[in-house]
Amino acid sequence: MTDAAVTMDFHPQPTAGTARPWAFPAPERGALDNALTVLRCHRPGQQVVAVEISLDAPLDAEPEDLDGVATIMARALSEGTDKHTAEEFAAELERCGATLDAHADHPGVRVSLEVPVSRLPKALGLLAEALRAPAFADNEIERLVRNRLDEIPHESANPARRAAKQLSKELFPASLRMSRPRQGSEETVARIDAPAVRAFYEAHVRPATATAVIVGDLTGVDLDAVLADTLGTWTGNTAAPRPVPPITADDTGRVVIVDRPGAVQTQLLIGRTGPDRHDRVWPALVLGTYCLGGTLTSRLDRVLREEKGYTYGVRAFGQVLRSAPDGTGASMLAISGSVDTPNTGPALDDLWKVLRTLAAGGLTDAERDVAVQNLVGVAPLKYETAASVAATLADQVEQYLPDDFQAQMYARLAETGTVEATAAAISAFPVDRLVTVLVGDASQIEEPVRALGIGEVTVVTG
């Protein structure tokens, strides 16, 4: 074989292109004649358009003893209209290649639509139909109620869900909606019927208090005309501002064990309340929390996972519960994970040592730099899809934040120093002001946990 016979010609190796600056997309804000607020965001190349509808129907607006009615209403929006039965409506969505989902949370009800841009007018017409004239048929509501009642035992059996339910109950007074399950309890859901769903809809669902966010490649789309023919046909009265109850919480340091005899693992959830995203400390809080437990290289994972092998992972996070321009909103600041039962005591002991070490010595510049790189550097990937951009814009609407909040947030993260991040993390997780919920075998974990002295220990049935 000659040398010529084995010679290969390779294509030139690709080279990196010129780096381009990135910023979170800026929406264009407007309103329809029916007072529906519209945020539109043109994203070239995004042929699947994402639509988010935010409805001012928060959980604390649910009638007394009907917790869960917002969830049932949200699920029923796609279960038939004045023009289509539930089966026909689903078939029409399928013909569009569209998906339609809805859920209820503390800020309100969110309806989400994704559809190829070529089918956008048809899909928006179906969405408008669901919002304008949902059927709320007795048989469909009864089915949704039965489905929800079937879900509740499964949620209670899930250790993470059970821990979250208990932490909310511990932190907030019983009179506050945040203390109770977001989708209702067995007692409250069982009371829900079609008239109750209809009454909640009529009281809270109207275009004047709703916002539509539309994100995707809108090249060649006369969006104004499409909106006028679809969501613009939705009518409703205006509503007086609804009083919002203040958020109060008890974060006295204590431990609650939800007894699960025979459990081989202990689910842990440690938390308290903190500020919402209007607070000037929020960027530092995000950064400090990420350094503590936002990734596999964070302090908690480095000790509990890598050094001690207690767990597959422990995370620290902040989740906004309700936001308000006057700063009366609140977030849940928490640490979550699971450990094997015999090491529950040692794992908690080491977790508290991590928090005390943080308070004594602070974060390092290296930790801060890695966190900024991870949080800011991955943003272009995080917001690669229209759905992720639309969801973030809708979050900002629900939380009364300016349209450029996320863009400014990344700039503020990059400017936040190590000292500020340290102070925010220490303030978020003070060792003597944490409510600890453990879902596990009380007979094995109660005494080791009591010996730690991290708070009064109470055992409840699971």
VENKAMO-V245446 format. One record per residue. PHI is phi in whole degrees, 0 to 359 (999 if undefined). Layout:
BEGIN
phi->PHI
phi->PHI
END
This chain:
BEGIN
phi->999
phi->277
phi->299
phi->296
phi->291
phi->254
phi->287
phi->239
phi->259
phi->260
phi->292
phi->301
phi->294
phi->297
phi->247
phi->293
phi->281
phi->289
phi->295
phi->246
phi->295
phi->235
phi->217
phi->301
phi->303
phi->264
phi->276
phi->257
phi->257
phi->200
phi->209
phi->270
phi->297
phi->274
phi->78
phi->291
phi->285
phi->231
phi->246
phi->242
phi->217
phi->280
phi->235
phi->306
phi->92
phi->272
phi->282
phi->260
phi->274
phi->250
phi->234
phi->238
phi->249
phi->260
phi->252
phi->280
phi->227
phi->286
phi->296
phi->286
phi->269
phi->296
phi->298
phi->303
phi->72
phi->234
phi->307
phi->106
phi->293
phi->295
phi->295
phi->297
phi->298
phi->301
phi->291
phi->279
phi->300
phi->258
phi->254
phi->105
phi->225
phi->287
phi->247
phi->226
phi->288
phi->301
phi->293
phi->294
phi->297
phi->297
phi->293
phi->295
phi->298
phi->296
phi->297
phi->278
phi->68
phi->254
phi->239
phi->228
phi->227
phi->209
phi->209
phi->247
phi->214
phi->305
phi->289
phi->159
phi->262
phi->241
phi->247
phi->239
phi->232
phi->231
phi->202
phi->301
phi->301
phi->293
phi->250
phi->300
phi->302
phi->297
phi->293
phi->295
phi->296
phi->294
phi->298
phi->298
phi->297
phi->294
phi->282
phi->281
phi->215
phi->293
phi->284
phi->50
phi->296
phi->307
phi->294
phi->288
phi->296
phi->299
phi->294
phi->296
phi->295
phi->299
phi->299
phi->294
phi->296
phi->290
phi->286
phi->300
phi->300
phi->292
phi->294
phi->295
phi->283
phi->278
phi->303
phi->293
phi->293
phi->295
phi->295
phi->297
phi->298
phi->290
phi->296
phi->298
phi->296
phi->286
phi->285
phi->252
phi->295
phi->300
phi->286
phi->269
phi->301
phi->294
phi->282
phi->245
phi->305
phi->298
phi->258
phi->89
phi->258
phi->301
phi->293
phi->284
phi->296
phi->299
phi->275
phi->282
phi->224
phi->301
phi->300
phi->293
phi->294
phi->299
phi->296
phi->294
phi->301
phi->294
phi->281
phi->229
phi->257
phi->201
phi->295
phi->296
phi->247
phi->246
phi->226
phi->250
phi->247
phi->233
phi->228
phi->159
phi->280
phi->259
phi->301
phi->77
phi->262
phi->277
phi->296
phi->301
phi->293
phi->297
phi->295
phi->298
phi->278
phi->241
phi->295
phi->290
phi->275
phi->281
phi->237
phi->175
phi->282
phi->282
phi->224
phi->288
phi->305
phi->264
phi->297
phi->249
phi->294
phi->294
phi->265
phi->239
phi->210
phi->246
phi->254
phi->303
phi->301
phi->196
phi->233
phi->238
phi->258
phi->269
phi->287
phi->231
phi->306
phi->84
phi->296
phi->271
phi->229
phi->246
phi->274
phi->242
phi->218
phi->241
phi->203
phi->195
phi->265
phi->217
phi->286
phi->267
phi->283
phi->282
phi->289
phi->295
phi->277
phi->302
phi->302
phi->295
phi->294
phi->300
phi->292
phi->296
phi->294
phi->295
phi->298
phi->287
phi->201
phi->267
phi->204
phi->296
phi->262
phi->287
phi->298
phi->298
phi->293
phi->298
phi->273
phi->285
phi->261
phi->284
phi->280
phi->258
phi->69
phi->284
phi->209
phi->278
phi->168
phi->232
phi->236
phi->248
phi->203
phi->235
phi->235
phi->292
phi->267
phi->206
phi->239
phi->210
phi->298
phi->274
phi->81
phi->270
phi->284
phi->204
phi->235
phi->263
phi->256
phi->212
phi->236
phi->225
phi->168
phi->220
phi->226
phi->290
phi->306
phi->299
phi->259
phi->300
phi->299
phi->301
phi->294
phi->295
phi->300
phi->291
phi->298
phi->294
phi->296
phi->299
phi->294
phi->292
phi->295
phi->299
phi->295
phi->279
phi->245
phi->77
phi->278
phi->262
phi->299
phi->295
phi->298
phi->298
phi->295
phi->295
phi->296
phi->298
phi->299
phi->290
phi->289
phi->273
phi->294
phi->270
phi->305
phi->300
phi->284
phi->299
phi->252
phi->286
phi->261
phi->296
phi->297
phi->292
phi->292
phi->298
phi->297
phi->293
phi->297
phi->293
phi->301
phi->297
phi->297
phi->297
phi->260
phi->57
phi->256
phi->294
phi->297
phi->263
phi->301
phi->296
phi->298
phi->291
phi->299
phi->294
phi->295
phi->289
phi->298
phi->295
phi->270
phi->285
phi->270
phi->297
phi->298
phi->295
phi->296
phi->298
phi->299
phi->293
phi->293
phi->295
phi->294
phi->288
phi->231
phi->289
phi->295
phi->258
phi->229
phi->239
phi->264
phi->253
phi->248
phi->238
phi->254
phi->185
phi->280
phi->299
phi->297
phi->258
phi->253
phi->298
phi->294
phi->299
phi->289
phi->302
phi->294
phi->285
phi->69
phi->264
phi->146
phi->300
phi->252
phi->235
phi->247
phi->236
phi->283
phi->270
END
